[in-house]
Amino acid sequence: MSHNQDKSSAFGQGVVIFVYLAVLTALEYFVAITFNAVSILVVVAVIKAALVMYYYMHIYKLNEDSGDDTHSYAYKTGTNRLGLWLFLLSDAFVFAGLMTARINLLGLTRPHLNQILGLAVTAVLLISSFFMNRGETAMAHGDKKGFIANALVTFVLGLGFLLGVVAVEWPTAAAEGLTASSGTAGAIFYMMTGMHAFHVFTGLIFLLVVINNARKDVYSADQHWGVEAAAVYWHFVDLVWIFFYPALYLIGKLL
């Protein structure tokens, strides 16, 4: 798949990657409910993360030549891009710490959670990344209306994910006795989902900012760093959930 594509080809690539992610998500759910092979679930999560990082987050752009003119937009974008990725790397350590705590404290056990709800919110977040990719692609080809439309869909889906976790999953888990003070499993569950939900919330704010800027014609096909940054951050939120979902819902025996 080429990095420099026309609009239709770029949209098509986004569809292909989404199909891969959907199939892999279905595969890990099937593996978890049939024979729960931890090694397979880990491999699937790593493959999904690699697809998101390369094709949706465009990590390869870190190698793009931004020139020597420090006043050019390309040079500033290259510097901003590096800064954003360094921030995401530092932020990833927070989530890695939560994952480490989950593994060390719960081992090959997991809390009793609603499997269908977990799969549903995961699907919603993956679909939101698909539309965010389409929105960024649209702006990269000068389609402002296409960006705004896809970004709004992303916002609605992201809000749906957030409400699904905070307003549905948390009360459901609490009703079944899983609270932050009920034990280790409860503390881990609310810490992991709470930190992730906070990042989804900040991502929604970021989306509103770039949507408003697009309405004011701030971005163009050649200059749309704000859109790229919002997309990369949103896909990072998806990337984190790629690991959190199996860690909380799929891996291990029920406590």
N, C-alpha and C positions, 0 to 999 in steps of 0.2 A: 504494500500500500504506500503510495507516494505522499510526501508531506505537502507538495505543491499541487493542488487539484482544483478543477473547476467546481462550481457550486454543487451541481448535481452529484458529482463523484464524491465530494466531501460529505454530503448528506448520506450517500449510500454507504460510505465507510462507517459513519455513525450508526446506521441501522445494523450493519454486520456485527459490529462490536457489541451492540445491545443484545442481539440474538445470542451471541456467545455467552454474555453475562447471564442472560435469562436461562439458557440451557444449563450452565454450570450451577446456578442457584437451585434449579429443579433437581439436579443431580445430587447436590449436597443434602438437600432435604430428603430425597429418596434414600440415600446412604444412611442418614441419621435414623430414620424410622424403621429401617430394615435390619442392618447389621452394625451400625454405628462404628465404622472403622475410622478411628481418629486420624490416622496417617493420611487417608484419602481426603478427609475434610480439610486438613491443613494444606495439602497440595492444591485442592480446588480453590481455597481462599487465596493462596499465593498467586495462582494463575489469574484469578479475577482482579487482584490488586495490580498485577503487572499490566493487564489490559487497560485498566483505568488510568494508571500513571502514564503509560506511553501514548495511548490514542485519545484519551479525554483530557488529561492534564498536560499533555505535550511536553514531557520532561526533556525531550530531545532539543527543544528550543534553547536550552541552556548553552548549547554548543554553537548557536547561531552567531555569526560575525556581526557585531554592531558598529564596526568602524572605529575610527580614532577621533572623530569630532565629538568632543564632550558636550557640545551644545545641541547636537542633533537629537531628534525624537527617538531614533533607533538606538542610539547609545544610552539614553535615559531609560528606555524600555528594557534594555538588556540589564542595566544595573538594578532597576526595580524588580525584574524577574528573579534575579539572583537573591535579592533581599527577601522576596516573598517565599522562595523555596527554603531559605535559611530559617525563616520564621516557622514555616510548616514543619521543618525538621525538628526544631526545638519543641514545637507543640506536640509532635509525634511522640516525644519522650514522655510526655504526661500520659498519653493513652497507653504507651508501652508499659509504664509503671502500673497502671490499672490492670492491664492484661497480666502482668507478672504477679500482682496480688491475687487475681482470680485463680491463676494456675497454682500458686503456692498454697493458697488457703482452701480451695475447693477440690483441687486435683481432678480426677476423672469422675466428678459428680457435678450436678447442676441443679439449680432451683426448679421447682415445678412452675412452669409458665405456660401460657396459652400458645400452643404451637401454630395454630392457624393465624392468630393475631400477629405473631412474630413474623411469619412468612408474608403476611399481608403488608405490614409496614415496611418490610425489606423490599418487597416488590415496588411499593410506592416510591421509595427513595431511589431505587435503580432507574425507574421510569423518569423521575425528575432529572437525573443526570443525563439521560438521553435527550430530554428537551433542552437542557442547559447547553449541551454540545451543539444541538441544532441552532440555538440562539446565537452562540458564539460564532458558528460557521456562517450564519446569515450576516452578522455584522462584519465579519472578515471579507465578505463579498459585497459590502455596501447596502445590504438590505435592512434598513432600520426598522421597518414595520415587522419584518420577519423576526428580528431579534426581540422586539418588545412583546410580540405575541407568544413566542416560545419562553421568554423569561417570565412572563406572567403565569404560564402553565407551570413552570418550574416552581414559582412562588406558591401557587395553590397546592401543588403536590407536597412541597416541603412543609407547608403549614399542616397539611393532612397528616404527614408523618409525625410532626411534633405533637399534634393533638392525639394521634393514635397512641403515642408512647405515654405522654403526660396525663391526658384526660381519660384514656381508656385502659391502657396496660397497667399503669400504676394503681388505680383504684381496684382493678380486677385482681392484681397480685396481692394487694393489701387485704381484700375481702377473703382471700384464701390463706391469710396468716403470714404472708411474706411482707414484712415491713422493715424499715431501716434499723429498727431496734430488736427485731426478732431473732437475729443471729448473724453469723458470718455471711451466709448466702444473701440475706436481705441487704446487708450493708454493701456488699460487692455489687449487687444488681442495681441499687439506686445510685451508687457512685458512678458506675460505668454509664448507665443510661442518662443520668443527670448531667454529667459532663458533656456527653455527646449531644444531648438536647440543647444545652447552652450554646454549643457551636452551631447547631442548626438554626437557633434563634438569631445569632449574629449573622449567619449566612443569609437569612431572610432580610435582615436590615440592609446588608450589602446589596442584595438584589434590588430592593426598592430604590436605593441610591443610584445604581447604574441605569435602572429603567427610567427614572426621572431625568437623569442626564441625557439619555438617548432621546427622550421627548424634546429636549432642548437643543438637539443636534450637536452635542458635545463630541460625539464619536463619528469616525468615518472608517472606510475600508482600510486605510493606511494608518490611522491613529485611533486605536481603541484599547489601549492598555487597561483601562478600568474594567472593560468587559472581560478581557482575558483573565485579569486578577480575580474577578468575582467567580468566573467559571472554574478556575483552578482551585479556589477555596471551596467551592461547592462540591467539586469532585473529591477533594480531600475529605470532606465530611462523609461522603459516600464510601471512600476508601477505608476509613476507620470502622464504619459499620460492617464492612465486608468481613472484618475479623471479629467484631463484637457479636454479630449475629450468631455464628456457630459457637462461639465461646459461651454465650448465655443460654442459647436455645437448643443446641444440637449435640455438643460434645459431652460425653459422660452419662452416667446413670443418675436417675432422679434421687434427690436426697430424701 
